[in-house]
Amino acid sequence: KKVVNLMKLLINSKSALLLAIQRVTQINKGRGTAGVDGITALTHRQRTSLIKKWNWSKANPTKRVYIPKRNGKKRPLGIPTINDRIGQAILKMAYEPVFEVNFEPGSYGFRPGRSCHDAIQDIFSTLKKGSTHRWVLDADIKAAFDNISHEFIMDKIKGFPKREVVLKWLKAGYMEETKFHETETGTPQGGIISP
């Protein structure tokens, strides 16, 4: 109960909104990539205006783009609008600490402050200690993020504030060029709260 109340305080704080706007429009690497709104960058005046008018009103479809993979194939990314990125940045600030305390110490994928080099170091250290664990599993679940159940995701954030907004983002669909596609499963890669 106390954690949820702290999450609500953070989500509704002006400081979190200011930080989210700064991260989305000035700091994040993807700040120059437009979503379906076509907006790539904001002037100081536009950022100031956004502080006053930003709200959780609706979820927009993501813009589908493709980036090349090492194997020659392409990976789909879903680029959210500036408005949705700001909301995602706020929820990330609130949700991430709760998830981080519950993750396994040996889990490295898509975690802040952890990299594949950390995972390799952990494996090396474990083997060097003479551990009875003598195997390493390298697995790739094909299209895992495209097929993850929305119900599974929603179950993991049961009781969290703004949970209904996450569901709206999941169900918002995506635009590929001029064609709209619904999303019944999966989460788009490329958003702030996506992998």
Order of alpha helices (4+ residues) and beta strands (2+ residues): alpha-alpha-alpha-beta-beta-alpha-alpha-alpha-alpha-alpha-beta-beta
